[in-house]
Amino acid sequence: MNIKDRIKTIIDDYSTANDEARERNHILRFFKGPSEAAESPWNYVKDPLLLKVKGHLATLNKYINKIKQ
């Protein structure tokens, strides 16, 4: 798979995940209120590269929170 196709796949996957999260947030806001609508697009990504980025973001957030304390 060449780089252009890979980038297109990643963008499509993230766009799909973003749409899914937006729709679920809309449904949750309607039925449970705005405080319950906290779905993130990262919950719905399927591409292996994006999943790896998601894991690295969690690690970075952990270290940032540790430094803040």
N, CA, C and O atoms as a GROMACS GRO file, in nm:
protein
  276
    1MET      N    1   0.086  -0.117   0.000
    1MET     CA    2   0.000   0.000   0.000
    1MET      C    3   0.090   0.124   0.000
    1MET      O    4   0.180   0.136   0.083
    2ASN      N    5   0.066   0.214  -0.092
    2ASN     CA    6   0.150   0.332  -0.097
    2ASN      C    7   0.104   0.436   0.006
    2ASN      O    8  -0.001   0.421   0.068
    3ILE      N    9   0.183   0.539   0.022
    3ILE     CA   10   0.160   0.637   0.128
    3ILE      C   11   0.029   0.714   0.107
    3ILE      O   12  -0.042   0.740   0.204
    4LYS      N   13  -0.003   0.750  -0.017
    4LYS     CA   14  -0.128   0.823  -0.043
    4LYS      C   15  -0.250   0.742  -0.001
    4LYS      O   16  -0.341   0.794   0.062
    5ASP      N   17  -0.249   0.614  -0.037
    5ASP     CA   18  -0.362   0.528   0.001
    5ASP      C   19  -0.371   0.512   0.152
    5ASP      O   20  -0.480   0.510   0.209
    6ARG      N   21  -0.256   0.500   0.216
    6ARG     CA   22  -0.253   0.484   0.362
    6ARG      C   23  -0.308   0.608   0.431
    6ARG      O   24  -0.386   0.597   0.526
    7ILE      N   25  -0.267   0.726   0.386
    7ILE     CA   26  -0.316   0.851   0.444
    7ILE      C   27  -0.466   0.865   0.421
    7ILE      O   28  -0.539   0.907   0.511
    8LYS      N   29  -0.513   0.830   0.302
    8LYS     CA   30  -0.657   0.836   0.273
    8LYS      C   31  -0.734   0.741   0.364
    8LYS      O   32  -0.840   0.777   0.414
    9THR      N   33  -0.682   0.621   0.387
    9THR     CA   34  -0.746   0.524   0.476
    9THR      C   35  -0.754   0.578   0.618
    9THR      O   36  -0.856   0.564   0.685
   10ILE      N   37  -0.646   0.639   0.665
   10ILE     CA   38  -0.643   0.694   0.800
   10ILE      C   39  -0.743   0.809   0.814
   10ILE      O   40  -0.816   0.816   0.913
   11ILE      N   41  -0.746   0.897   0.716
   11ILE     CA   42  -0.840   1.010   0.720
   11ILE      C   43  -0.984   0.960   0.717
   11ILE      O   44  -1.068   1.009   0.792
   12ASP      N   45  -1.012   0.862   0.631
   12ASP     CA   46  -1.147   0.806   0.624
   12ASP      C   47  -1.187   0.740   0.755
   12ASP      O   48  -1.300   0.756   0.802
   13ASP      N   49  -1.095   0.666   0.816
   13ASP     CA   50  -1.125   0.598   0.942
   13ASP      C   51  -1.152   0.699   1.052
   13ASP      O   52  -1.248   0.683   1.128
   14TYR      N   53  -1.070   0.803   1.062
   14TYR     CA   54  -1.092   0.903   1.166
   14TYR      C   55  -1.221   0.981   1.140
   14TYR      O   56  -1.292   1.015   1.235
   15SER      N   57  -1.252   1.009   1.014
   15SER     CA   58  -1.376   1.080   0.981
   15SER      C   59  -1.497   0.997   1.020
   15SER      O   60  -1.594   1.049   1.075
   16THR      N   61  -1.492   0.868   0.991
   16THR     CA   62  -1.601   0.778   1.029
   16THR      C   63  -1.615   0.771   1.181
   16THR      O   64  -1.726   0.775   1.233
   17ALA      N   65  -1.504   0.762   1.250
   17ALA     CA   66  -1.507   0.758   1.397
   17ALA      C   67  -1.561   0.889   1.453
   17ALA      O   68  -1.637   0.888   1.551
   18ASN      N   69  -1.524   1.000   1.393
   18ASN     CA   70  -1.573   1.130   1.438
   18ASN      C   71  -1.723   1.142   1.418
   18ASN      O   72  -1.793   1.192   1.506
   19ASP      N   73  -1.773   1.096   1.303
   19ASP     CA   74  -1.917   1.098   1.278
   19ASP      C   75  -1.992   1.010   1.377
   19ASP      O   76  -2.099   1.048   1.426
   20GLU      N   77  -1.938   0.893   1.406
   20GLU     CA   78  -2.000   0.800   1.500
   20GLU      C   79  -2.007   0.862   1.640
   20GLU      O   80  -2.110   0.854   1.707
   21ALA      N   81  -1.898   0.924   1.684
   21ALA     CA   82  -1.895   0.988   1.816
   21ALA      C   83  -1.993   1.105   1.822
   21ALA      O   84  -2.061   1.123   1.922
   22ARG      N   85  -1.999   1.183   1.716
   22ARG     CA   86  -2.091   1.296   1.712
   22ARG      C   87  -2.236   1.250   1.722
   22ARG      O   88  -2.316   1.308   1.794
   23GLU      N   89  -2.268   1.145   1.648
   23GLU     CA   90  -2.405   1.092   1.650
   23GLU      C   91  -2.441   1.036   1.788
   23GLU      O   92  -2.551   1.060   1.839
   24ARG      N   93  -2.348   0.962   1.848
   24ARG     CA   94  -2.375   0.907   1.982
   24ARG      C   95  -2.386   1.017   2.086
   24ARG      O   96  -2.469   1.007   2.177
   25ASN      N   97  -2.306   1.122   2.074
   25ASN     CA   98  -2.317   1.236   2.166
   25ASN      C   99  -2.452   1.306   2.151
   25ASN      O  100  -2.512   1.348   2.249
   26HIS      N  101  -2.498   1.318   2.027
   26HIS     CA  102  -2.628   1.379   2.002
   26HIS      C  103  -2.739   1.298   2.068
   26HIS      O  104  -2.828   1.354   2.132
   27ILE      N  105  -2.732   1.167   2.054
   27ILE     CA  106  -2.834   1.080   2.115
   27ILE      C  107  -2.826   1.087   2.268
   27ILE      O  108  -2.929   1.098   2.334
   28LEU      N  109  -2.705   1.082   2.323
   28LEU     CA  110  -2.690   1.089   2.468
   28LEU      C  111  -2.737   1.223   2.523
   28LEU      O  112  -2.800   1.227   2.629
   29ARG      N  113  -2.706   1.333   2.455
   29ARG     CA  114  -2.753   1.464   2.500
   29ARG      C  115  -2.904   1.471   2.501
   29ARG      O  116  -2.964   1.529   2.591
   30PHE      N  117  -2.965   1.411   2.401
   30PHE     CA  118  -3.111   1.416   2.390
   30PHE      C  119  -3.176   1.337   2.503
   30PHE      O  120  -3.273   1.384   2.563
   31PHE      N  121  -3.126   1.218   2.532
   31PHE     CA  122  -3.191   1.133   2.630
   31PHE      C  123  -3.141   1.150   2.773
   31PHE      O  124  -3.218   1.132   2.867
   32LYS      N  125  -3.012   1.183   2.791
   32LYS     CA  126  -2.956   1.188   2.926
   32LYS      C  127  -2.907   1.325   2.969
   32LYS      O  128  -2.877   1.345   3.086
   33GLY      N  129  -2.896   1.418   2.878
   33GLY     CA  130  -2.848   1.552   2.912
   33GLY      C  131  -2.705   1.572   2.868
   33GLY      O  132  -2.633   1.476   2.840
   34PRO      N  133  -2.662   1.700   2.863
   34PRO     CA  134  -2.528   1.731   2.813
   34PRO      C  135  -2.415   1.674   2.897
   34PRO      O  136  -2.305   1.651   2.846
   35SER      N  137  -2.439   1.653   3.024
   35SER     CA  138  -2.330   1.604   3.109
   35SER      C  139  -2.293   1.459   3.078
   35SER      O  140  -2.184   1.415   3.114
   36GLU      N  141  -2.379   1.384   3.013
   36GLU     CA  142  -2.353   1.244   2.981
   36GLU      C  143  -2.289   1.226   2.843
   36GLU      O  144  -2.241   1.117   2.812
   37ALA      N  145  -2.288   1.329   2.762
   37ALA     CA  146  -2.238   1.318   2.625
   37ALA      C  147  -2.088   1.344   2.622
   37ALA      O  148  -2.045   1.457   2.602
   38ALA      N  149  -2.009   1.240   2.641
   38ALA     CA  150  -1.864   1.257   2.645
   38ALA      C  151  -1.792   1.154   2.559
   38ALA      O  152  -1.681   1.112   2.592
   39GLU      N  153  -1.855   1.112   2.450
   39GLU     CA  154  -1.791   1.015   2.361
   39GLU      C  155  -1.681   1.083   2.281
   39GLU      O  156  -1.697   1.196   2.235
   40SER      N  157  -1.570   1.015   2.266
   40SER     CA  158  -1.457   1.067   2.191
   40SER      C  159  -1.443   0.988   2.060
   40SER      O  160  -1.472   0.869   2.056
   41PRO      N  161  -1.398   1.055   1.953
   41PRO     CA  162  -1.374   0.981   1.830
   41PRO      C  163  -1.272   0.870   1.847
   41PRO      O  164  -1.273   0.772   1.772
   42TRP      N  165  -1.183   0.885   1.944
   42TRP     CA  166  -1.079   0.784   1.966
   42TRP      C  167  -1.139   0.652   2.012
   42TRP      O  168  -1.073   0.548   2.003
   43ASN      N  169  -1.264   0.653   2.062
   43ASN     CA  170  -1.329   0.529   2.104
   43ASN      C  171  -1.369   0.443   1.984
   43ASN      O  172  -1.394   0.324   2.000
   44TYR      N  173  -1.374   0.501   1.866
   44TYR     CA  174  -1.429   0.431   1.749
   44TYR      C  175  -1.329   0.411   1.635
   44TYR      O  176  -1.367   0.360   1.529
   45VAL      N  177  -1.204   0.448   1.653
   45VAL     CA  178  -1.106   0.427   1.545
   45VAL      C  179  -1.072   0.279   1.532
   45VAL      O  180  -1.073   0.205   1.631
   46LYS      N  181  -1.042   0.236   1.410
   46LYS     CA  182  -1.011   0.096   1.384
   46LYS      C  183  -0.876   0.076   1.317
   46LYS      O  184  -0.822  -0.034   1.316
   47ASP      N  185  -0.822   0.183   1.260
   47ASP     CA  186  -0.696   0.172   1.189
   47ASP      C  187  -0.582   0.146   1.288
   47ASP      O  188  -0.574   0.212   1.391
   48PRO      N  189  -0.494   0.050   1.258
   48PRO     CA  190  -0.386   0.016   1.352
   48PRO      C  191  -0.295   0.135   1.387
   48PRO      O  192  -0.251   0.147   1.502
   49LEU      N  193  -0.267   0.221   1.290
   49LEU     CA  194  -0.182   0.337   1.319
   49LEU      C  195  -0.252   0.432   1.416
   49LEU      O  196  -0.189   0.484   1.509
   50LEU      N  197  -0.381   0.456   1.396
   50LEU     CA  198  -0.455   0.544   1.486
   50LEU      C  199  -0.468   0.482   1.625
   50LEU      O  200  -0.466   0.554   1.725
   51LEU      N  201  -0.480   0.350   1.632
   51LEU     CA  202  -0.485   0.284   1.763
   51LEU      C  203  -0.353   0.300   1.836
   51LEU      O  204  -0.350   0.316   1.958
   52LYS      N  205  -0.243   0.295   1.762
   52LYS     CA  206  -0.111   0.316   1.823
   52LYS      C  207  -0.098   0.459   1.874
   52LYS      O  208  -0.046   0.482   1.983
   53VAL      N  209  -0.146   0.556   1.795
   53VAL     CA  210  -0.145   0.696   1.838
   53VAL      C  211  -0.230   0.713   1.963
   53VAL      O  212  -0.191   0.784   2.056
   54LYS      N  213  -0.345   0.648   1.966
   54LYS     CA  214  -0.433   0.654   2.083
   54LYS      C  215  -0.360   0.603   2.207
   54LYS      O  216  -0.371   0.663   2.314
   55GLY      N  217  -0.286   0.494   2.195
   55GLY     CA  218  -0.210   0.441   2.307
   55GLY      C  219  -0.101   0.536   2.353
   55GLY      O  220  -0.079   0.552   2.473
   56HIS      N  221  -0.032   0.599   2.257
   56HIS     CA  222   0.072   0.694   2.294
   56HIS      C  223   0.013   0.818   2.361
   56HIS      O  224   0.074   0.874   2.452
   57LEU      N  225  -0.105   0.862   2.316
   57LEU     CA  226  -0.169   0.977   2.379
   57LEU      C  227  -0.205   0.947   2.524
   57LEU      O  228  -0.190   1.032   2.612
   58ALA      N  229  -0.252   0.827   2.549
   58ALA     CA  230  -0.285   0.789   2.686
   58ALA      C  231  -0.160   0.790   2.774
   58ALA      O  232  -0.165   0.835   2.888
   59THR      N  233  -0.050   0.741   2.722
   59THR     CA  234   0.075   0.741   2.798
   59THR      C  235   0.123   0.883   2.823
   59THR      O  236   0.165   0.915   2.935
   60LEU      N  237   0.117   0.968   2.722
   60LEU     CA  238   0.159   1.108   2.740
   60LEU      C  239   0.071   1.179   2.842
   60LEU      O  240   0.122   1.254   2.926
   61ASN      N  241  -0.059   1.157   2.836
   61ASN     CA  242  -0.150   1.219   2.933
   61ASN      C  243  -0.117   1.174   3.074
   61ASN      O  244  -0.124   1.253   3.168
   62LYS      N  245  -0.081   1.047   3.090
   62LYS     CA  246  -0.046   0.995   3.223
   62LYS      C  247   0.077   1.067   3.276
   62LYS      O  248   0.079   1.109   3.392
   63TYR      N  249   0.179   1.082   3.192
   63TYR     CA  250   0.302   1.150   3.235
   63TYR      C  251   0.277   1.299   3.262
   63TYR      O  252   0.334   1.354   3.356
   64ILE      N  253   0.196   1.362   3.181
   64ILE     CA  254   0.164   1.504   3.202
   64ILE      C  255   0.091   1.522   3.335
   64ILE      O  256   0.122   1.614   3.411
   65ASN      N  257  -0.005   1.435   3.363
   65ASN     CA  258  -0.078   1.444   3.490
   65ASN      C  259   0.014   1.417   3.608
   65ASN      O  260  -0.001   1.479   3.713
   66LYS      N  261   0.109   1.327   3.591
   66LYS     CA  262   0.204   1.298   3.698
   66LYS      C  263   0.292   1.420   3.726
   66LYS      O  264   0.323   1.450   3.842
   67ILE      N  265   0.333   1.489   3.621
   67ILE     CA  266   0.415   1.608   3.636
   67ILE      C  267   0.337   1.722   3.702
   67ILE      O  268   0.392   1.795   3.784
   68LYS      N  269   0.211   1.736   3.667
   68LYS     CA  270   0.127   1.843   3.724
   68LYS      C  271   0.107   1.825   3.874
   68LYS      O  272   0.089   1.924   3.946
   69GLN      N  273   0.109   1.702   3.922
   69GLN     CA  274   0.083   1.677   4.064
   69GLN      C  275   0.201   1.704   4.145
   69GLN      O  276   0.198   1.688   4.267
   0.00000   0.00000   0.00000
